Amino acid sequence: MASRKEQVMQSVRSELALANAQELMNSANKACFQKCITKPGGSLSSSEETCLDRCLGRYMDAFNIVASTYVTRLKRDRQEHAASGDVLSA
C-alpha cells in the first residue's frame, strides 16, 4: 500500500513540476515578447531575435539560481532539523 501511495505522490510531484515549468515558460514568453517585439509582423528581425534570445536566457538563468538556492536551503533546513531531532516530511 505504501508503494502505491509513493507512486501517486511522485506522479503528483511530476505533474506539479511540469505545470510550474509551463507557467515559467509562459511568463517568460509573454514578458519577453512584450519587451522585444515592438511591431509584430510575418517574421522576426535580427534585433528582435537577439533580444528574445537574451531575454529568455536571463529568465532561465534567474530561474536556475533561484531553484538552486531553494534546494540548498531545503537541504540545510532538513539537516538542521534532523540534527535537532525534528522530522520534516518530504
Biopython code that builds the backbone (N, CA, C, O; Angstrom):
import numpy as np
from Bio.PDB.StructureBuilder import StructureBuilder

atoms = [
    (1, "MET", "N", (0.827, -1.200, 0.000)),
    (1, "MET", "CA", (0.000, 0.000, 0.000)),
    (1, "MET", "C", (0.867, 1.259, 0.000)),
    (1, "MET", "O", (0.568, 2.233, -0.690)),
    (2, "ALA", "N", (1.946, 1.223, 0.784)),
    (2, "ALA", "CA", (2.811, 2.392, 0.871)),
    (2, "ALA", "C", (3.467, 2.692, -0.473)),
    (2, "ALA", "O", (3.628, 3.857, -0.838)),
    (3, "SER", "N", (3.850, 1.643, -1.217)),
    (3, "SER", "CA", (4.498, 1.888, -2.505)),
    (3, "SER", "C", (3.518, 2.516, -3.499)),
    (3, "SER", "O", (3.918, 3.359, -4.302)),
    (4, "ARG", "N", (2.270, 2.129, -3.458)),
    (4, "ARG", "CA", (1.256, 2.733, -4.333)),
    (4, "ARG", "C", (1.077, 4.207, -3.978)),
    (4, "ARG", "O", (0.971, 5.062, -4.857)),
    (5, "LYS", "N", (1.047, 4.487, -2.681)),
    (5, "LYS", "CA", (0.922, 5.875, -2.228)),
    (5, "LYS", "C", (2.130, 6.683, -2.693)),
    (5, "LYS", "O", (1.982, 7.819, -3.143)),
    (6, "GLU", "N", (3.316, 6.105, -2.585)),
    (6, "GLU", "CA", (4.531, 6.792, -3.031)),
    (6, "GLU", "C", (4.500, 7.046, -4.535)),
    (6, "GLU", "O", (4.942, 8.097, -4.999)),
    (7, "GLN", "N", (3.979, 6.085, -5.297)),
    (7, "GLN", "CA", (3.865, 6.260, -6.745)),
    (7, "GLN", "C", (2.923, 7.409, -7.084)),
    (7, "GLN", "O", (3.213, 8.222, -7.961)),
    (8, "VAL", "N", (1.809, 7.467, -6.392)),
    (8, "VAL", "CA", (0.844, 8.543, -6.626)),
    (8, "VAL", "C", (1.459, 9.891, -6.252)),
    (8, "VAL", "O", (1.314, 10.872, -6.983)),
    (9, "MET", "N", (2.141, 9.931, -5.118)),
    (9, "MET", "CA", (2.787, 11.175, -4.680)),
    (9, "MET", "C", (3.841, 11.620, -5.700)),
    (9, "MET", "O", (3.939, 12.806, -6.015)),
    (10, "GLN", "N", (4.620, 10.679, -6.208)),
    (10, "GLN", "CA", (5.641, 11.017, -7.203)),
    (10, "GLN", "C", (4.996, 11.509, -8.490)),
    (10, "GLN", "O", (5.499, 12.435, -9.126)),
    (11, "SER", "N", (3.896, 10.899, -8.871)),
    (11, "SER", "CA", (3.172, 11.331, -10.063)),
    (11, "SER", "C", (2.655, 12.758, -9.893)),
    (11, "SER", "O", (2.749, 13.571, -10.813)),
    (12, "VAL", "N", (2.115, 13.055, -8.730)),
    (12, "VAL", "CA", (1.621, 14.408, -8.451)),
    (12, "VAL", "C", (2.777, 15.405, -8.478)),
    (12, "VAL", "O", (2.648, 16.496, -9.033)),
    (13, "ARG", "N", (3.905, 15.029, -7.878)),
    (13, "ARG", "CA", (5.083, 15.918, -7.896)),
    (13, "ARG", "C", (5.533, 16.192, -9.329)),
    (13, "ARG", "O", (5.863, 17.326, -9.676)),
    (14, "SER", "N", (5.544, 15.157, -10.152)),
    (14, "SER", "CA", (5.956, 15.318, -11.550)),
    (14, "SER", "C", (5.003, 16.238, -12.302)),
    (14, "SER", "O", (5.434, 17.094, -13.074)),
    (15, "GLU", "N", (3.713, 16.057, -12.073)),
    (15, "GLU", "CA", (2.726, 16.906, -12.734)),
    (15, "GLU", "C", (2.854, 18.357, -12.278)),
    (15, "GLU", "O", (2.723, 19.274, -13.088)),
    (16, "LEU", "N", (3.108, 18.568, -11.001)),
    (16, "LEU", "CA", (3.301, 19.929, -10.496)),
    (16, "LEU", "C", (4.561, 20.557, -11.079)),
    (16, "LEU", "O", (4.563, 21.736, -11.434)),
    (17, "ALA", "N", (5.629, 19.773, -11.177)),
    (17, "ALA", "CA", (6.866, 20.283, -11.758)),
    (17, "ALA", "C", (6.644, 20.686, -13.214)),
    (17, "ALA", "O", (7.128, 21.729, -13.653)),
    (18, "LEU", "N", (5.917, 19.867, -13.954)),
    (18, "LEU", "CA", (5.617, 20.184, -15.349)),
    (18, "LEU", "C", (4.762, 21.444, -15.440)),
    (18, "LEU", "O", (5.021, 22.308, -16.278)),
    (19, "ALA", "N", (3.757, 21.554, -14.597)),
    (19, "ALA", "CA", (2.897, 22.743, -14.599)),
    (19, "ALA", "C", (3.702, 23.994, -14.254)),
    (19, "ALA", "O", (3.497, 25.048, -14.857)),
    (20, "ASN", "N", (4.609, 23.886, -13.297)),
    (20, "ASN", "CA", (5.451, 25.027, -12.931)),
    (20, "ASN", "C", (6.375, 25.419, -14.077)),
    (20, "ASN", "O", (6.567, 26.607, -14.338)),
    (21, "ALA", "N", (6.948, 24.435, -14.763)),
    (21, "ALA", "CA", (7.821, 24.724, -15.899)),
    (21, "ALA", "C", (7.033, 25.397, -17.023)),
    (21, "ALA", "O", (7.524, 26.335, -17.651)),
    (22, "GLN", "N", (5.818, 24.921, -17.273)),
    (22, "GLN", "CA", (4.977, 25.533, -18.304)),
    (22, "GLN", "C", (4.627, 26.969, -17.929)),
    (22, "GLN", "O", (4.634, 27.854, -18.784)),
    (23, "GLU", "N", (4.325, 27.200, -16.674)),
    (23, "GLU", "CA", (3.996, 28.556, -16.218)),
    (23, "GLU", "C", (5.203, 29.478, -16.360)),
    (23, "GLU", "O", (5.063, 30.629, -16.772)),
    (24, "LEU", "N", (6.388, 28.972, -16.019)),
    (24, "LEU", "CA", (7.612, 29.756, -16.178)),
    (24, "LEU", "C", (7.804, 30.143, -17.642)),
    (24, "LEU", "O", (8.079, 31.303, -17.949)),
    (25, "MET", "N", (7.661, 29.178, -18.540)),
    (25, "MET", "CA", (7.854, 29.466, -19.961)),
    (25, "MET", "C", (6.789, 30.429, -20.485)),
    (25, "MET", "O", (7.097, 31.311, -21.286)),
    (26, "ASN", "N", (5.561, 30.272, -20.047)),
    (26, "ASN", "CA", (4.506, 31.197, -20.470)),
    (26, "ASN", "C", (4.798, 32.612, -19.993)),
    (26, "ASN", "O", (4.641, 33.570, -20.750)),
    (27, "SER", "N", (5.222, 32.747, -18.745)),
    (27, "SER", "CA", (5.552, 34.070, -18.203)),
    (27, "SER", "C", (6.733, 34.680, -18.940)),
    (27, "SER", "O", (6.712, 35.860, -19.291)),
    (28, "ALA", "N", (7.762, 33.874, -19.173)),
    (28, "ALA", "CA", (8.950, 34.362, -19.878)),
    (28, "ALA", "C", (8.589, 34.781, -21.301)),
    (28, "ALA", "O", (8.996, 35.849, -21.758)),
    (29, "ASN", "N", (7.835, 33.951, -21.991)),
    (29, "ASN", "CA", (7.446, 34.284, -23.368)),
    (29, "ASN", "C", (6.641, 35.573, -23.426)),
    (29, "ASN", "O", (6.873, 36.421, -24.288)),
    (30, "LYS", "N", (5.696, 35.716, -22.508)),
    (30, "LYS", "CA", (4.857, 36.918, -22.503)),
    (30, "LYS", "C", (5.694, 38.165, -22.225)),
    (30, "LYS", "O", (5.595, 39.159, -22.945)),
    (31, "ALA", "N", (6.516, 38.108, -21.183)),
    (31, "ALA", "CA", (7.331, 39.267, -20.811)),
    (31, "ALA", "C", (8.328, 39.618, -21.915)),
    (31, "ALA", "O", (8.488, 40.786, -22.268)),
    (32, "CYS", "N", (8.992, 38.605, -22.452)),
    (32, "CYS", "CA", (9.999, 38.863, -23.483)),
    (32, "CYS", "C", (9.356, 39.328, -24.786)),
    (32, "CYS", "O", (9.914, 40.183, -25.474)),
    (33, "PHE", "N", (8.205, 38.786, -25.132)),
    (33, "PHE", "CA", (7.509, 39.230, -26.341)),
    (33, "PHE", "C", (7.136, 40.702, -26.210)),
    (33, "PHE", "O", (7.350, 41.486, -27.135)),
    (34, "GLN", "N", (6.575, 41.078, -25.054)),
    (34, "GLN", "CA", (6.183, 42.473, -24.855)),
    (34, "GLN", "C", (7.392, 43.400, -24.911)),
    (34, "GLN", "O", (7.299, 44.519, -25.414)),
    (35, "LYS", "N", (8.520, 42.934, -24.398)),
    (35, "LYS", "CA", (9.726, 43.761, -24.363)),
    (35, "LYS", "C", (10.379, 43.866, -25.738)),
    (35, "LYS", "O", (10.821, 44.943, -26.139)),
    (36, "CYS", "N", (10.439, 42.752, -26.455)),
    (36, "CYS", "CA", (11.274, 42.677, -27.656)),
    (36, "CYS", "C", (10.542, 42.902, -28.977)),
    (36, "CYS", "O", (11.152, 43.351, -29.948)),
    (37, "ILE", "N", (9.272, 42.603, -29.028)),
    (37, "ILE", "CA", (8.540, 42.689, -30.297)),
    (37, "ILE", "C", (7.696, 43.956, -30.288)),
    (37, "ILE", "O", (6.591, 43.987, -29.746)),
    (38, "THR", "N", (8.243, 44.994, -30.898)),
    (38, "THR", "CA", (7.547, 46.283, -30.884)),
    (38, "THR", "C", (6.565, 46.418, -32.041)),
    (38, "THR", "O", (5.546, 47.100, -31.923)),
    (39, "LYS", "N", (6.877, 45.761, -33.170)),
    (39, "LYS", "CA", (5.997, 45.818, -34.344)),
    (39, "LYS", "C", (5.814, 44.402, -34.876)),
    (39, "LYS", "O", (6.565, 43.966, -35.747)),
    (40, "PRO", "N", (4.813, 43.674, -34.354)),
    (40, "PRO", "CA", (4.607, 42.293, -34.821)),
    (40, "PRO", "C", (4.387, 42.245, -36.334)),
    (40, "PRO", "O", (3.701, 43.091, -36.909)),
    (41, "GLY", "N", (4.982, 41.243, -36.953)),
    (41, "GLY", "CA", (4.845, 41.080, -38.399)),
    (41, "GLY", "C", (4.949, 39.614, -38.758)),
    (41, "GLY", "O", (4.767, 38.737, -37.914)),
    (42, "GLY", "N", (5.244, 39.360, -40.015)),
    (42, "GLY", "CA", (5.323, 37.996, -40.514)),
    (42, "GLY", "C", (6.576, 37.260, -40.089)),
    (42, "GLY", "O", (6.599, 36.030, -40.088)),
    (43, "SER", "N", (7.618, 37.993, -39.727)),
    (43, "SER", "CA", (8.863, 37.361, -39.289)),
    (43, "SER", "C", (9.564, 38.279, -38.297)),
    (43, "SER", "O", (9.231, 39.458, -38.171)),
    (44, "LEU", "N", (10.537, 37.715, -37.602)),
    (44, "LEU", "CA", (11.290, 38.484, -36.614)),
    (44, "LEU", "C", (12.518, 39.110, -37.263)),
    (44, "LEU", "O", (13.177, 38.497, -38.103)),
    (45, "SER", "N", (12.808, 40.333, -36.861)),
    (45, "SER", "CA", (14.052, 40.953, -37.312)),
    (45, "SER", "C", (15.207, 40.351, -36.515)),
    (45, "SER", "O", (14.989, 39.699, -35.494)),
    (46, "SER", "N", (16.419, 40.568, -36.976)),
    (46, "SER", "CA", (17.573, 40.014, -36.256)),
    (46, "SER", "C", (17.693, 40.636, -34.867)),
    (46, "SER", "O", (18.097, 39.956, -33.923)),
    (47, "SER", "N", (17.353, 41.905, -34.729)),
    (47, "SER", "CA", (17.429, 42.537, -33.409)),
    (47, "SER", "C", (16.358, 41.971, -32.473)),
    (47, "SER", "O", (16.599, 41.829, -31.274)),
    (48, "GLU", "N", (15.182, 41.648, -33.008)),
    (48, "GLU", "CA", (14.137, 41.027, -32.191)),
    (48, "GLU", "C", (14.557, 39.622, -31.756)),
    (48, "GLU", "O", (14.341, 39.234, -30.608)),
    (49, "GLU", "N", (15.155, 38.864, -32.674)),
    (49, "GLU", "CA", (15.636, 37.526, -32.326)),
    (49, "GLU", "C", (16.691, 37.591, -31.229)),
    (49, "GLU", "O", (16.666, 36.808, -30.280)),
    (50, "THR", "N", (17.618, 38.533, -31.372)),
    (50, "THR", "CA", (18.677, 38.698, -30.371)),
    (50, "THR", "C", (18.086, 39.084, -29.028)),
    (50, "THR", "O", (18.476, 38.544, -27.993)),
    (51, "CYS", "N", (17.148, 40.018, -29.045)),
    (51, "CYS", "CA", (16.501, 40.458, -27.808)),
    (51, "CYS", "C", (15.779, 39.293, -27.133)),
    (51, "CYS", "O", (15.914, 39.095, -25.925)),
    (52, "LEU", "N", (15.014, 38.523, -27.907)),
    (52, "LEU", "CA", (14.297, 37.374, -27.348)),
    (52, "LEU", "C", (15.259, 36.347, -26.768)),
    (52, "LEU", "O", (15.029, 35.816, -25.682)),
    (53, "ASP", "N", (16.334, 36.069, -27.491)),
    (53, "ASP", "CA", (17.324, 35.097, -27.028)),
    (53, "ASP", "C", (17.928, 35.534, -25.693)),
    (53, "ASP", "O", (18.037, 34.736, -24.762)),
    (54, "ARG", "N", (18.311, 36.782, -25.611)),
    (54, "ARG", "CA", (18.912, 37.289, -24.367)),
    (54, "ARG", "C", (17.899, 37.333, -23.227)),
    (54, "ARG", "O", (18.210, 36.964, -22.094)),
    (55, "CYS", "N", (16.701, 37.780, -23.532)),
    (55, "CYS", "CA", (15.658, 37.888, -22.508)),
    (55, "CYS", "C", (15.314, 36.513, -21.937)),
    (55, "CYS", "O", (15.266, 36.337, -20.720)),
    (56, "LEU", "N", (15.075, 35.542, -22.817)),
    (56, "LEU", "CA", (14.745, 34.192, -22.348)),
    (56, "LEU", "C", (15.926, 33.568, -21.613)),
    (56, "LEU", "O", (15.737, 32.829, -20.647)),
    (57, "GLY", "N", (17.132, 33.858, -22.064)),
    (57, "GLY", "CA", (18.326, 33.367, -21.373)),
    (57, "GLY", "C", (18.417, 33.910, -19.955)),
    (57, "GLY", "O", (18.753, 33.177, -19.025)),
    (58, "ARG", "N", (18.119, 35.192, -19.789)),
    (58, "ARG", "CA", (18.140, 35.790, -18.438)),
    (58, "ARG", "C", (17.067, 35.169, -17.552)),
    (58, "ARG", "O", (17.306, 34.912, -16.372)),
    (59, "TYR", "N", (15.894, 34.930, -18.115)),
    (59, "TYR", "CA", (14.826, 34.271, -17.347)),
    (59, "TYR", "C", (15.290, 32.913, -16.842)),
    (59, "TYR", "O", (15.112, 32.586, -15.669)),
    (60, "MET", "N", (15.887, 32.121, -17.734)),
    (60, "MET", "CA", (16.331, 30.778, -17.357)),
    (60, "MET", "C", (17.475, 30.840, -16.343)),
    (60, "MET", "O", (17.517, 30.042, -15.407)),
    (61, "ASP", "N", (18.397, 31.779, -16.523)),
    (61, "ASP", "CA", (19.487, 31.937, -15.556)),
    (61, "ASP", "C", (18.936, 32.275, -14.177)),
    (61, "ASP", "O", (19.351, 31.700, -13.171)),
    (62, "ALA", "N", (17.998, 33.214, -14.144)),
    (62, "ALA", "CA", (17.402, 33.607, -12.863)),
    (62, "ALA", "C", (16.659, 32.437, -12.230)),
    (62, "ALA", "O", (16.770, 32.210, -11.025)),
    (63, "PHE", "N", (15.907, 31.696, -13.031)),
    (63, "PHE", "CA", (15.188, 30.533, -12.511)),
    (63, "PHE", "C", (16.161, 29.512, -11.931)),
    (63, "PHE", "O", (15.929, 28.979, -10.846)),
    (64, "ASN", "N", (17.244, 29.239, -12.647)),
    (64, "ASN", "CA", (18.227, 28.261, -12.167)),
    (64, "ASN", "C", (18.879, 28.700, -10.864)),
    (64, "ASN", "O", (19.119, 27.872, -9.985)),
    (65, "ILE", "N", (19.165, 29.982, -10.728)),
    (65, "ILE", "CA", (19.759, 30.492, -9.489)),
    (65, "ILE", "C", (18.777, 30.337, -8.334)),
    (65, "ILE", "O", (19.146, 29.866, -7.258)),
    (66, "VAL", "N", (17.536, 30.731, -8.556)),
    (66, "VAL", "CA", (16.519, 30.626, -7.501)),
    (66, "VAL", "C", (16.286, 29.166, -7.123)),
    (66, "VAL", "O", (16.220, 28.836, -5.939)),
    (67, "ALA", "N", (16.161, 28.297, -8.114)),
    (67, "ALA", "CA", (15.916, 26.878, -7.840)),
    (67, "ALA", "C", (17.077, 26.260, -7.076)),
    (67, "ALA", "O", (16.864, 25.505, -6.127)),
    (68, "SER", "N", (18.295, 26.572, -7.478)),
    (68, "SER", "CA", (19.475, 26.027, -6.805)),
    (68, "SER", "C", (19.555, 26.512, -5.361)),
    (68, "SER", "O", (19.842, 25.733, -4.453)),
    (69, "THR", "N", (19.303, 27.786, -5.158)),
    (69, "THR", "CA", (19.324, 28.349, -3.809)),
    (69, "THR", "C", (18.237, 27.728, -2.946)),
    (69, "THR", "O", (18.468, 27.439, -1.772)),
    (70, "TYR", "N", (17.067, 27.523, -3.510)),
    (70, "TYR", "CA", (15.953, 26.920, -2.780)),
    (70, "TYR", "C", (16.287, 25.493, -2.359)),
    (70, "TYR", "O", (16.052, 25.112, -1.212)),
    (71, "VAL", "N", (16.832, 24.707, -3.278)),
    (71, "VAL", "CA", (17.193, 23.322, -2.964)),
    (71, "VAL", "C", (18.266, 23.287, -1.880)),
    (71, "VAL", "O", (18.190, 22.474, -0.959)),
    (72, "THR", "N", (19.255, 24.154, -1.985)),
    (72, "THR", "CA", (20.313, 24.224, -0.970)),
    (72, "THR", "C", (19.723, 24.563, 0.393)),
    (72, "THR", "O", (20.104, 23.976, 1.406)),
    (73, "ARG", "N", (18.802, 25.502, 0.413)),
    (73, "ARG", "CA", (18.173, 25.889, 1.678)),
    (73, "ARG", "C", (17.349, 24.747, 2.263)),
    (73, "ARG", "O", (17.390, 24.507, 3.470)),
    (74, "LEU", "N", (16.600, 24.041, 1.416)),
    (74, "LEU", "CA", (15.820, 22.900, 1.903)),
    (74, "LEU", "C", (16.725, 21.836, 2.511)),
    (74, "LEU", "O", (16.428, 21.295, 3.577)),
    (75, "LYS", "N", (17.828, 21.539, 1.833)),
    (75, "LYS", "CA", (18.767, 20.537, 2.353)),
    (75, "LYS", "C", (19.330, 20.971, 3.701)),
    (75, "LYS", "O", (19.410, 20.174, 4.636)),
    (76, "ARG", "N", (19.717, 22.233, 3.792)),
    (76, "ARG", "CA", (20.270, 22.751, 5.045)),
    (76, "ARG", "C", (19.234, 22.676, 6.161)),
    (76, "ARG", "O", (19.551, 22.260, 7.275)),
    (77, "ASP", "N", (17.997, 23.078, 5.868)),
    (77, "ASP", "CA", (16.937, 23.039, 6.877)),
    (77, "ASP", "C", (16.661, 21.613, 7.336)),
    (77, "ASP", "O", (16.452, 21.369, 8.524)),
    (78, "ARG", "N", (16.660, 20.671, 6.394)),
    (78, "ARG", "CA", (16.436, 19.267, 6.763)),
    (78, "ARG", "C", (17.557, 18.747, 7.648)),
    (78, "ARG", "O", (17.309, 18.028, 8.616)),
    (79, "GLN", "N", (18.783, 19.107, 7.319)),
    (79, "GLN", "CA", (19.920, 18.673, 8.130)),
    (79, "GLN", "C", (19.836, 19.260, 9.538)),
    (79, "GLN", "O", (20.097, 18.571, 10.524)),
    (80, "GLU", "N", (19.471, 20.532, 9.620)),
    (80, "GLU", "CA", (19.353, 21.175, 10.931)),
    (80, "GLU", "C", (18.249, 20.530, 11.755)),
    (80, "GLU", "O", (18.420, 20.300, 12.952)),
    (81, "HIS", "N", (17.125, 20.239, 11.124)),
    (81, "HIS", "CA", (16.018, 19.607, 11.843)),
    (81, "HIS", "C", (16.359, 18.178, 12.234)),
    (81, "HIS", "O", (15.978, 17.720, 13.311)),
    (82, "ALA", "N", (17.073, 17.472, 11.368)),
    (82, "ALA", "CA", (17.485, 16.098, 11.686)),
    (82, "ALA", "C", (18.451, 16.102, 12.866)),
    (82, "ALA", "O", (18.387, 15.229, 13.731)),
    (83, "ALA", "N", (19.335, 17.078, 12.898)),
    (83, "ALA", "CA", (20.302, 17.168, 13.990)),
    (83, "ALA", "C", (19.618, 17.497, 15.312)),
    (83, "ALA", "O", (20.077, 17.082, 16.376)),
    (84, "SER", "N", (18.515, 18.245, 15.241)),
    (84, "SER", "CA", (17.814, 18.614, 16.472)),
    (84, "SER", "C", (16.748, 17.593, 16.863)),
    (84, "SER", "O", (16.101, 17.728, 17.902)),
    (85, "GLY", "N", (16.569, 16.564, 16.021)),
    (85, "GLY", "CA", (15.601, 15.517, 16.344)),
    (85, "GLY", "C", (14.235, 15.733, 15.740)),
    (85, "GLY", "O", (13.363, 14.875, 15.876)),
    (86, "ASP", "N", (14.022, 16.867, 15.069)),
    (86, "ASP", "CA", (12.749, 17.113, 14.390)),
    (86, "ASP", "C", (12.722, 16.303, 13.102)),
    (86, "ASP", "O", (13.768, 15.979, 12.541)),
    (87, "VAL", "N", (11.530, 15.981, 12.641)),
    (87, "VAL", "CA", (11.382, 15.245, 11.394)),
    (87, "VAL", "C", (10.529, 16.079, 10.452)),
    (87, "VAL", "O", (9.420, 16.488, 10.797)),
    (88, "LEU", "N", (11.063, 16.326, 9.253)),
    (88, "LEU", "CA", (10.303, 17.032, 8.225)),
    (88, "LEU", "C", (9.822, 16.024, 7.208)),
    (88, "LEU", "O", (10.569, 15.128, 6.817)),
    (89, "SER", "N", (8.584, 16.160, 6.777)),
    (89, "SER", "CA", (8.080, 15.252, 5.744)),
    (89, "SER", "C", (8.538, 15.743, 4.383)),
    (89, "SER", "O", (8.746, 16.938, 4.175)),
    (90, "ALA", "N", (8.690, 14.805, 3.462)),
    (90, "ALA", "CA", (9.168, 15.146, 2.115)),
    (90, "ALA", "C", (8.094, 15.766, 1.279)),
    (90, "ALA", "O", (8.333, 16.110, 0.121)),
]
sb = StructureBuilder()
sb.init_structure("model")
sb.init_model(0)
sb.init_chain("A")
sb.init_seg("    ")
for serial, (resi, resn, name, xyz) in enumerate(atoms, 1):
    if name == "N":
        sb.init_residue(resn, " ", resi, " ")
    sb.init_atom(name, np.array(xyz, "f"), 0.0, 1.0, " ", f" {name:<3s}", serial, name[0])
structure = sb.get_structure()
